[in-house]
Amino acid sequence: MDAKGFAHKYGDNVDTDVIIPARYLNTSSHAELAAHCMEDIDRDFVKNVKPGDIIAAGKNFGCGSSREHAPIAIRHSGVSCVIAHSFARIFYRNAINIGLPILECPGAAEDILSGHRLEVDFDTGEIRNLSTGNSYHAQPFPPFVQNIIKKGGLIASLQK
């Protein structure tokens, strides 16, 4: 498995302004962005998130502005993957560009609850909910996109 952790669940239309509030956009520090990740929607997120944890969300995750700060804040908070019913297209592309694994899987996104323990295989798209025993299948990225993500994003993959 490529990702294994506890779920943090959010609803539909989680926009980039609640993923990383605009008042923190004056920093380029990834650690500083991570320290404020999700604080306007979940004040305890940064206290509760552990390396490897997974965000599960509803429709249109990452809508709003085109800022790359949002997937950067999520990735550097320790989140290993975001599973959603659907993603805003600009967030989807920004996540790949900065190396944040994401999967669209409506069934998983609907059934997963905060605190569920999950495993994700990025090669096959298999999502296993270890808390319920349910399994789901998302369409995995093709190998060239997986390679971009594994190397830490588009720029890092080009440099390597």
C-alpha positions in Angstrom: 0.0 0.0 0.0 1.2 3.5 -0.8 -0.8 5.4 1.8 -2.1 4.2 5.2 -3.6 6.5 7.8 -6.7 7.8 9.5 -9.4 9.7 7.6 -10.3 13.4 8.1 -13.7 13.9 6.5 -15.1 17.0 4.9 -18.2 17.8 2.8 -18.8 19.3 -0.6 -17.2 22.5 -2.1 -14.3 22.8 0.3 -12.6 25.8 -1.3 -9.0 26.9 -1.3 -9.8 29.7 1.1 -10.6 27.2 3.9 -7.8 24.8 2.9 -5.3 27.7 3.5 -6.8 31.1 4.4 -5.7 34.0 2.3 -4.2 35.8 5.4 -1.3 33.2 5.3 -0.5 33.6 1.6 2.3 36.1 2.3 4.7 33.2 3.2 6.4 30.8 0.9 7.3 28.5 3.8 5.7 25.1 3.3 5.9 24.5 7.1 4.1 27.7 7.8 1.4 26.9 5.3 0.9 23.4 6.8 0.6 24.9 10.3 -2.6 26.7 9.2 -4.0 24.0 6.9 -7.8 23.6 7.2 -8.0 25.9 10.2 -11.1 27.8 9.0 -13.1 24.6 8.5 -11.4 22.4 11.2 -9.6 24.3 13.9 -8.2 21.0 15.3 -6.9 19.6 12.0 -3.2 20.5 12.5 -3.3 19.1 16.1 -4.9 15.9 15.0 -3.3 15.1 11.6 -0.5 12.5 11.7 1.9 11.7 8.9 0.2 9.4 6.4 -3.4 10.5 7.2 -5.9 10.9 4.4 -8.5 13.5 3.6 -11.8 12.3 2.4 -14.2 14.8 0.9 -17.3 15.3 -1.2 -17.8 17.0 -4.5 -15.7 19.8 -6.0 -12.8 19.7 -3.4 -10.4 22.5 -3.9 -12.7 24.9 -5.7 -12.1 28.6 -5.6 -8.8 30.3 -6.5 -6.0 28.7 -8.5 -3.4 29.0 -5.8 -0.9 26.1 -5.4 -0.7 27.0 -1.7 -3.7 24.8 -1.0 -2.2 21.4 -2.1 1.1 22.5 -0.7 -0.4 23.1 2.7 -2.1 19.7 2.6 0.9 17.8 1.5 3.2 19.4 4.1 0.7 18.8 6.9 1.5 15.1 6.6 -1.5 14.1 4.5 -0.6 11.2 2.2 -3.6 11.3 -0.1 -6.9 13.1 -0.7 -9.9 11.0 -1.8 -12.9 13.0 -3.0 -16.1 12.5 -5.0 -14.6 15.1 -7.4 -12.0 17.8 -7.5 -12.0 21.3 -8.9 -9.9 21.0 -12.1 -7.3 23.6 -11.1 -6.8 21.9 -7.7 -6.5 18.6 -9.5 -3.7 19.9 -11.7 -2.0 21.7 -8.9 -2.0 18.6 -6.8 -0.1 16.7 -9.5 2.2 19.6 -10.0 3.3 19.7 -6.4 3.2 15.9 -5.9 0.1 15.4 -3.7 -1.6 12.1 -4.5 -5.4 12.4 -5.1 -8.1 10.0 -6.2 -11.6 10.5 -7.3 -13.9 7.8 -5.9 -17.5 8.8 -5.2 -18.4 5.6 -3.3 -15.4 5.8 -1.0 -15.8 9.6 -0.5 -19.4 9.0 0.6 -18.8 6.1 2.9 -15.6 7.1 4.7 -16.0 8.8 8.0 -13.5 10.7 10.2 -11.4 8.3 12.2 -11.7 5.4 9.7 -8.4 3.7 9.1 -7.6 3.5 5.3 -5.1 2.0 2.9 -4.6 3.2 -0.6 -2.7 1.5 -3.5 -1.9 4.2 -6.1 -0.9 1.6 -8.7 -4.3 -0.2 -8.7 -6.6 2.6 -7.3 -7.7 0.3 -4.6 -8.9 2.0 -1.4 -9.5 -0.2 1.6 -11.4 1.0 4.6 -9.9 -1.1 7.4 -12.5 0.1 9.9 -15.5 -1.2 7.9 -13.9 -3.8 5.7 -15.2 -2.1 2.6 -13.1 -1.7 -0.6 -13.5 0.8 -3.4 -11.8 1.2 -6.7 -10.7 4.6 -8.1 -9.2 5.1 -11.6 -5.4 5.2 -10.9 -3.2 7.8 -12.6 -1.3 6.5 -15.6 2.4 5.6 -14.8 3.8 8.9 -16.1 1.6 10.9 -13.8 2.4 8.5 -10.9 6.0 9.1 -11.6 5.5 12.9 -11.3 3.8 12.5 -8.0 6.4 10.0 -6.6 9.2 12.4 -7.5 7.6 15.2 -5.6 5.9 17.1 -8.4 6.4 18.3 -11.9 9.5 20.5 -11.3 11.2 17.8 -9.1 10.5 15.1 -11.7 12.0 17.3 -14.5 15.1 18.0 -12.4 15.6 14.3 -11.8 
